[in-house]
Amino acid sequence: MIGLARRRNVLGRAFHTAAVYSFGDGSNGALGHPHSFTNDSFEPAAVPGLPPSIARVACGHYHSLALSRSGELWAWGRNNEGQLGRGEKSILSAATITPQRVRGMESTRVRAAAGSGVVSMAICEDGSLWSWGSSKRGQLGLGLGVTSSLLPQKIHALAGKSVLQVSLGWGHALACTMDGELFSWGYHDSGRLGYLLPQDQTLMIQPSKDSLDHNDVGEKMLMEQLRKEDAPILQWEPKLVKLPEPSKIVQVACGLDHSLALSESGLLFSFGDNSTAQLGRETTEDSPIISRVGGDLEGKQVVAIGAGWGHSLAVERCSRAAYTWGWSSGSQLGRSGPSSVPKQLEELDDPVVSVAGGRVHSLALTSKHQVWTWGCGRNGRLGLGSSRDENLPVLVESLEEHAEVIDVCCGYDHSLLLAR
């Protein structure tokens, strides 16, 4: 996930051409490299077939999105659930790994996008929020019982609201509006929506595999958890989240099962699953109660946030230092010391502009337009030319000479960079 302040700056910059680079796991086609098809990429490689006017990038868990300055949205990668917006579901092929424009949005300008494992969303210039894909956990937000839309549909529950940003977890979603309101919807377990749902007010659908066919150990753990669920309780449309104190929310970030919300004044709130201490509290109890993140961020203002599978990241406003906390089994925190509360990444000397988290890897973009990565190196997801894990941040040096990175994002096991 990318800090909002940075994204505004990206769009405001004047540059002639920009190239999208991808690296990491290629098994779902999210890299967009036709020469290697589904091979992994251990260093950043340019994604062909995109216009030179790309201004932003966004990652779904297994697919990729790119947005041009003129508001065109492009997508490639996994399409088993219709998340590419091509009017159909399709298995991996040369067509799905090739960037194509999302259909059904030709008459409107898109200014932001986001993705999960099974769904994509776009914010249009008029502030409307659109979604497409397939989710039996209510993540589409299109109304009671709607589990699939192969082309973008407007989320009418947010009519009259101007959406500022959206973020998607595995089965839930968060959105904040220009007025600073926070909305959530989808699968409610562990308190990730920020409120409790009475069972008699929801329509329940038996869980399905959706996109849970990845053979990673983490996915197998998640699949086993879902198989134990008799009938998940769902919130089918966006619902206003009540905050514990008056705050205008300007950024949101979803991990797998946890949620982060950042206020205009720099207060960082967390709620949801806390099994890996990703909420930044002294305990590991799940909580629908929205509370401020503590640790070394206590009393500090935050300017950018990110969330991975089970870890969280933030950038402090004054120092522009990066902080991490949560799940640390893959070195994705980039530091030693306690993982249950935010601690600073001492190894990053340059001011950090934005942070992003994948399943077990992390990225940071600095004011020098450089990218630092750390965590699990499997499939080349660190972009460092090897599969070696890195416990501390390492500079990605394989980009073309003089390339300036202006945007970054993480999927579960792949990453995108936008460089000019």
Secondary structure, DSSP 4 states (H G I P E B T S, - for coil): ---HHHHHHHHH---S--EEEEEE--TTSTT--TTTTT--EEEEEE-TT--TTEEEEEE-SSEEEEEETTS-EEEEE-BTTSTT-SSS-B-S-TTTTS-EEPTT-TTS-EEEEEE-SSEEEEEETTS-EEEEEE-TTSTT-SSTT--EEEEEEE-GGGTT--EEEEEE-SSEEEEEETT--EEEEEE-GGGTTSS---GGGS-------TT----SHHHHHHHHHHHT-SS--EEEEEEEPPPSS---EEEEEE-SSEEEEEETTS-EEEEE--TTSTT-SSS---EEEEEE--GGGTT--EEEEEE-SSEEEEEETTT--EEEEE--TTSTT-S-S-SSS-EE-TT--SPEEEEEE-SSEEEEEETTS-EEEEE--GGGTT-SSS---EEEEEE---SPTT--EEEEEE-SSEEEEEE-
